[in-house]
Amino acid sequence: MPYSLKGRNVLVTAGSRGLGALVCEKFAAEGANVLINYHSNVEAAQQLADKLENEYSVKCHIAQADTLVAAENDQLVHTAVEKLGGLDIIIANAGWTRFTRPGDIYDMSHDEWNKCWAANVMSHLQLMQTAQPIMSKNPDGGVYIATSSVAGITTSGSSMAYSVTKAAGLHLMKHFAFTFGPEIRVNAVLPGLLLTEWGMKFGDNIINALKERSTLRHETYLDDCADAYISLAKNTSATGQQLTVDAGLALGHLPSAKVMMHLSLGLDLVSQTAKDQLSRNPMTTFSLRGFCSDGISSVGGSSRPSYKDPHALSLEANSCGNSVSFKLIGQKRPTGLKTREQGIENDSQKLNVFSDIRITRILNNIGEKDNERRK
């Protein structure tokens, strides 16, 4: 039977702005008391708390905490119990990332990887370790809902570290659900593109490409995403589940028929200049690996059956917004062809690929940029 939210005590991490703020309001509208966690913007948190108390006649408090710090996660749970009078529901909405070149393992330091791990995995463990004894004693148990991302089920997102740690966080949710049921229900919400202050950092080109790639041809509407938390909190038969609210963005990772048609032609997707150079060596097997560099999709094709030919040379296509850059990969290269380290220059043309999005292919100094990052 449905779990009434009226009178429940809810902790929302990163609750002062964006998705977190709307989730706080949704729970308050259901009659729940809310503790709004914020990291630095006390004004936004207090304004939201005042609004919720005035409009919905519920208890609403704020608490500063950095969810990267174990002791502060522990204290946050105790603060919720102290200020609200108990703790029934945790919405673990906080996370951390930095925008990097997708697929670039050099573009984020080890310390930044550790920050992603701390925010997107360890914070959940720390919150649950403190909250589990409290919520398990509640007559109706407790609810833990994590904010994950479609990046956790694809190779997309703002950075490789973000995608990897979001995936790890999802697996941790399954362990929580198995370990702490039936007293505590544990689920995750996986938003797609949200046009919050954070989501706008992708920039217009990538935002438009993501919308086009989504099955419903629009971003994830913020209100729809926030409703998912209410639905999961009320549903007493759902645990260990991943609720994806992404306007069909993750479905777009499946290559379209048009993409596969182009890939089946092999060299037709390679620029004319590069094709002419490559054709000088008849022993070379040509292949193209096409994927969007912001992680939107991943597809592959070859002009000949085997990728294992020792003479194989591939062109790797990275697209971002309306531009695509190519770089050479492979064990052997024909004489006269510039290597990956030297880059390929001075060629561009347009083709309709990747779900009918017109993309300009630009071949320019990819190798030089790689070398600069390694210095």
C-alpha positions as CSV (number, residue, x, y, z in Angstrom):
1,M,0.0,0.0,0.0
2,P,1.2,3.6,-0.6
3,Y,3.5,5.2,1.9
4,S,2.0,8.5,3.0
5,L,4.5,11.3,3.1
6,K,2.5,13.6,5.4
7,G,4.5,14.2,8.6
8,R,7.6,12.3,7.4
9,N,11.0,13.8,8.1
10,V,13.1,14.2,5.0
11,L,16.8,15.1,4.5
12,V,17.8,16.4,1.1
13,T,21.5,16.9,0.3
14,A,22.4,19.6,-2.1
15,G,18.8,20.9,-1.7
16,S,19.2,24.6,-2.0
17,R,19.1,25.0,-5.8
18,G,18.2,23.2,-9.0
19,L,16.7,19.8,-8.9
20,G,17.3,19.5,-5.1
21,A,15.3,22.6,-4.4
22,L,12.4,21.4,-6.4
23,V,12.5,18.0,-4.7
24,C,12.4,19.8,-1.3
25,E,9.3,21.7,-2.4
26,K,7.6,18.5,-3.7
27,F,8.0,16.8,-0.4
28,A,6.8,19.9,1.5
29,A,3.8,20.0,-0.7
30,E,3.0,16.4,0.5
31,G,3.2,17.5,4.1
32,A,6.7,16.3,4.9
33,N,9.2,18.2,7.1
34,V,12.4,19.0,5.3
35,L,16.1,19.6,6.2
36,I,17.7,21.4,3.3
37,N,21.5,20.7,3.1
38,Y,23.6,23.3,1.3
39,H,27.3,23.6,0.7
40,S,27.9,27.4,0.4
41,N,24.8,29.3,-0.6
42,V,23.1,29.9,2.7
43,E,20.9,32.7,1.3
44,A,19.3,30.4,-1.3
45,A,18.8,27.7,1.3
46,Q,17.2,30.0,3.9
47,Q,14.9,31.6,1.3
48,L,13.7,28.2,0.2
49,A,13.2,27.1,3.8
50,D,11.1,30.2,4.6
51,K,9.1,29.7,1.5
52,L,8.3,26.1,2.3
53,E,7.3,26.8,5.9
54,N,5.0,29.7,4.8
55,E,3.4,28.0,1.9
56,Y,3.0,24.4,3.3
57,S,3.0,24.8,7.1
58,V,5.7,22.2,7.6
59,K,8.9,22.3,9.6
60,C,11.8,23.3,7.4
61,H,15.4,23.8,8.5
62,I,18.8,24.3,6.8
63,A,22.2,22.7,7.5
64,Q,25.6,23.4,6.0
65,A,27.7,20.3,5.1
66,D,30.3,19.3,2.6
67,T,29.2,15.8,1.5
68,L,32.8,15.1,0.4
69,V,33.7,14.9,4.1
70,A,32.7,11.8,6.1
71,A,32.3,13.5,9.4
72,E,30.0,16.1,7.9
73,N,27.8,13.4,6.4
74,D,27.6,11.8,9.8
75,Q,26.7,15.1,11.5
76,L,24.1,15.9,8.8
77,V,22.1,12.8,9.7
78,H,22.2,13.7,13.4
79,T,21.2,17.3,12.6
80,A,18.1,16.0,10.7
81,V,17.0,13.9,13.7
82,E,17.6,16.8,16.1
83,K,15.9,19.5,14.1
84,L,13.0,17.5,12.6
85,G,12.4,15.1,15.4
86,G,13.3,12.0,13.4
87,L,14.4,10.8,10.0
88,D,12.3,8.8,7.6
89,I,13.7,9.6,4.1
90,I,17.0,10.6,2.7
91,I,17.3,12.1,-0.8
92,A,21.0,11.9,-1.5
93,N,21.2,14.5,-4.3
94,A,24.7,15.8,-3.9
95,G,27.5,14.8,-6.3
96,W,30.7,16.2,-7.8
97,T,32.3,16.4,-11.2
98,R,34.3,18.6,-13.5
99,F,33.7,19.0,-17.2
100,T,36.5,17.3,-19.2
101,R,37.2,16.1,-22.7
102,P,35.2,12.9,-22.8
103,G,37.2,9.7,-23.0
104,D,40.4,11.5,-22.0
105,I,42.0,9.7,-19.1
106,Y,44.6,12.5,-18.6
107,D,42.2,15.4,-18.3
108,M,41.3,14.8,-14.6
109,S,43.9,14.4,-11.8
110,H,43.9,11.5,-9.4
111,D,42.8,13.9,-6.7
112,E,39.8,14.8,-8.8
113,W,39.0,11.2,-9.4
114,N,39.1,10.7,-5.6
115,K,36.7,13.7,-5.2
116,C,34.3,12.1,-7.6
117,W,34.5,8.8,-5.7
118,A,34.0,10.6,-2.4
119,A,30.9,12.5,-3.6
120,N,29.3,9.9,-5.8
121,V,30.0,6.7,-3.9
122,M,31.4,7.2,-0.4
123,S,28.9,9.9,0.7
124,H,26.1,7.3,0.2
125,L,28.0,4.8,2.3
126,Q,28.6,7.3,5.1
127,L,25.0,8.6,5.1
128,M,23.6,5.1,5.2
129,Q,26.0,3.9,7.9
130,T,24.7,6.7,10.2
131,A,21.1,6.6,9.1
132,Q,20.4,2.9,8.9
133,P,20.1,2.2,12.7
134,I,17.8,5.2,13.0
135,M,15.5,4.5,10.0
136,S,15.3,0.7,10.7
137,K,13.7,1.5,14.1
138,N,10.9,3.6,12.5
139,P,7.5,1.8,12.6
140,D,7.4,2.1,8.7
141,G,11.1,1.8,8.2
142,G,12.9,4.3,5.9
143,V,13.5,5.3,2.4
144,Y,16.8,6.2,0.7
145,I,16.8,7.6,-2.8
146,A,20.0,8.5,-4.6
147,T,20.3,11.0,-7.5
148,S,22.4,9.2,-10.1
149,S,22.5,9.9,-13.9
150,V,22.2,8.3,-17.3
151,A,26.0,8.7,-17.2
152,G,26.0,5.8,-14.8
153,I,24.5,3.4,-17.4
154,T,26.3,4.8,-20.5
155,T,29.7,6.2,-21.4
156,S,28.3,9.8,-21.4
157,G,28.4,12.6,-18.9
158,S,30.6,15.5,-17.9
159,S,33.7,13.3,-17.3
160,M,34.9,9.7,-17.3
161,A,35.3,9.8,-13.6
162,Y,31.7,11.0,-13.2
163,S,30.3,8.2,-15.3
164,V,32.4,5.5,-13.6
165,T,31.5,6.7,-10.1
166,K,27.8,7.1,-10.9
167,A,27.9,3.5,-12.1
168,A,29.5,2.4,-8.9
169,G,27.0,4.3,-6.9
170,L,24.2,2.4,-8.6
171,H,25.7,-0.9,-7.7
172,L,26.0,0.3,-4.1
173,M,22.3,1.1,-4.1
174,K,21.5,-2.5,-5.0
175,H,23.6,-3.7,-2.2
176,F,21.9,-1.3,0.2
177,A,18.5,-2.5,-1.0
178,F,19.4,-6.2,-0.5
179,T,21.1,-5.7,2.8
180,F,18.7,-3.4,4.5
181,G,15.3,-4.7,3.3
182,P,12.6,-5.0,4.3
183,E,13.1,-2.1,6.7
184,I,14.6,0.3,4.3
185,R,13.7,0.8,0.6
186,V,16.6,2.0,-1.6
187,N,16.2,3.3,-5.2
188,A,17.9,5.7,-7.6
189,V,16.7,8.3,-10.0
190,L,18.7,8.7,-13.2
191,P,18.0,12.1,-14.8
192,G,19.1,13.0,-18.4
193,L,19.8,16.5,-19.5
194,L,18.4,18.9,-16.9
195,L,18.6,22.6,-17.8
196,T,19.6,23.7,-14.3
197,E,22.5,26.1,-13.6
198,W,24.7,23.0,-13.7
199,G,23.3,21.5,-16.9
200,M,23.6,24.8,-18.8
201,K,27.4,24.4,-18.4
202,F,27.3,21.9,-21.3
203,G,26.9,24.8,-23.7
204,D,24.4,25.4,-26.5
205,N,25.9,23.0,-29.0
206,I,26.0,20.0,-26.8
207,I,22.6,20.8,-25.3
208,N,21.0,21.0,-28.8
209,A,22.7,17.7,-29.8
210,L,21.5,16.0,-26.7
211,K,17.9,17.2,-27.3
212,E,18.1,15.9,-30.9
213,R,19.5,12.6,-29.7
214,S,16.7,12.1,-27.1
215,T,13.8,10.0,-28.3
216,L,11.3,12.7,-27.2
217,R,13.4,15.5,-28.7
218,H,13.6,17.6,-25.6
219,E,15.5,17.9,-22.3
220,T,14.4,16.2,-19.1
221,Y,11.8,18.5,-17.7
222,L,12.8,19.4,-14.1
223,D,9.2,19.0,-12.8
224,D,8.9,15.5,-14.3
225,C,12.3,14.5,-12.7
226,A,11.3,15.8,-9.3
227,D,8.0,13.8,-9.4
228,A,10.0,10.6,-9.7
229,Y,11.4,11.0,-6.2
230,I,7.8,11.4,-4.8
231,S,6.7,8.3,-6.7
232,L,9.6,6.2,-5.4
233,A,9.1,7.4,-1.9
234,K,5.5,6.4,-1.9
235,N,5.9,3.0,-3.6
236,T,6.2,0.3,-1.1
237,S,6.9,-2.4,-3.7
238,A,9.9,-0.8,-5.3
239,T,13.5,-1.3,-4.0
240,G,16.8,-1.8,-5.7
241,Q,15.5,0.0,-8.8
242,Q,16.9,2.6,-11.2
243,L,14.2,5.0,-12.4
244,T,15.5,6.7,-15.6
245,V,13.8,10.0,-16.4
246,D,15.7,11.2,-19.5
247,A,13.3,11.9,-22.3
248,G,14.7,8.8,-24.0
249,L,18.3,10.1,-24.1
250,A,19.8,6.7,-23.1
251,L,17.9,5.0,-26.0
252,G,19.8,7.3,-28.3
253,H,22.9,5.4,-27.6
254,L,21.7,2.7,-29.9
255,P,23.0,3.5,-33.4
256,S,20.4,4.6,-35.9
257,A,19.8,2.8,-39.2
258,K,21.3,5.7,-41.0
259,V,24.5,5.6,-38.9
260,M,24.9,1.9,-39.6
261,M,24.3,2.5,-43.3
262,H,27.1,5.0,-43.5
263,L,29.4,2.8,-41.4
264,S,28.7,-0.2,-43.7
265,L,30.2,1.9,-46.5
266,G,33.5,2.1,-44.5
267,L,35.6,4.6,-46.4
268,D,32.7,6.7,-47.4
269,L,32.8,8.2,-43.9
270,V,36.4,9.1,-44.3
271,S,37.4,12.5,-45.7
272,Q,38.4,12.4,-49.4
273,T,41.9,13.6,-48.6
274,A,42.5,10.9,-46.0
275,K,41.0,8.3,-48.3
276,D,43.4,9.2,-51.1
277,Q,46.3,8.9,-48.8
278,L,45.3,5.7,-47.2
279,S,44.5,4.0,-50.5
280,R,48.2,4.3,-51.5
281,N,48.8,1.2,-49.3
282,P,46.7,-1.7,-50.5
283,M,47.8,-3.8,-47.5
284,T,45.9,-1.5,-45.1
285,T,42.5,-2.5,-43.7
286,F,40.4,0.6,-43.2
287,S,37.9,1.0,-40.4
288,L,36.0,3.8,-38.8
289,R,34.9,4.0,-35.2
290,G,32.3,6.7,-34.9
291,F,31.2,8.0,-31.6
292,C,30.2,11.3,-30.1
293,S,32.9,12.8,-27.9
294,D,30.3,13.9,-25.3
295,G,29.5,10.2,-24.9
296,I,26.1,10.4,-26.7
297,S,26.6,7.3,-28.8
298,S,29.0,4.6,-29.7
299,V,29.0,2.7,-33.0
300,G,31.5,1.0,-35.2
301,G,32.1,-0.4,-38.6
302,S,34.8,-1.6,-41.0
303,S,35.4,-1.8,-44.7
304,R,36.6,-5.3,-44.3
305,P,35.6,-8.1,-41.8
306,S,38.4,-8.1,-39.4
307,Y,39.7,-5.5,-36.9
308,K,42.6,-7.9,-36.0
309,D,44.6,-7.4,-39.2
310,P,48.1,-6.3,-38.1
311,H,48.1,-3.7,-40.9
312,A,44.7,-2.3,-39.7
313,L,44.4,1.5,-39.4
314,S,41.4,3.1,-37.9
315,L,40.1,6.6,-37.9
316,E,38.4,7.6,-34.7
317,A,35.7,10.3,-35.0
318,N,35.0,12.5,-32.1
319,S,32.0,14.8,-32.4
320,C,30.9,17.6,-30.2
321,G,28.0,19.8,-31.2
322,N,28.3,20.5,-34.9
323,S,32.0,19.6,-35.3
324,V,33.8,16.3,-35.6
325,S,37.5,15.8,-35.4
326,F,39.4,12.7,-36.5
327,K,42.5,11.0,-35.2
328,L,44.4,8.0,-36.5
329,I,44.9,4.9,-34.4
330,G,46.5,1.5,-35.2
331,Q,49.7,-0.5,-35.1
332,K,51.0,0.3,-38.6
333,R,50.6,3.2,-40.9
334,P,51.3,3.5,-44.7
335,T,54.2,5.5,-45.9
336,G,53.5,9.2,-46.3
337,L,50.6,9.3,-44.0
338,K,50.8,11.6,-41.0
339,T,50.8,9.8,-37.7
340,R,48.4,10.5,-34.8
341,E,51.1,12.5,-33.1
342,Q,51.5,14.8,-36.1
343,G,47.7,15.1,-36.6
344,I,45.7,15.4,-39.8
345,E,45.1,18.9,-41.3
346,N,43.3,21.0,-43.8
347,D,40.2,19.0,-44.7
348,S,36.6,19.5,-43.8
349,Q,33.3,18.5,-45.4
350,K,29.7,17.9,-44.4
351,L,27.7,14.7,-44.2
352,N,24.3,13.8,-42.7
353,V,25.1,11.3,-40.0
354,F,24.2,10.6,-36.4
355,S,20.4,10.7,-36.5
356,D,20.1,13.2,-39.3
357,I,22.1,15.9,-37.5
358,R,24.3,17.7,-40.0
359,I,27.8,17.6,-38.7
360,T,30.9,19.4,-40.0
361,R,33.9,17.1,-40.0
362,I,37.1,19.0,-39.2
363,L,40.5,17.3,-39.2
364,N,42.9,19.4,-37.2
365,N,45.9,18.8,-35.0
366,I,44.4,16.2,-32.7
367,G,47.9,14.7,-32.0
368,E,49.4,18.0,-31.0
369,K,46.7,18.5,-28.4
370,D,47.3,15.0,-27.1
371,N,51.0,15.8,-26.7
372,E,50.3,19.1,-24.9
373,R,48.3,17.2,-22.2
374,R,51.1,14.8,-21.6
375,K,53.8,17.5,-21.0
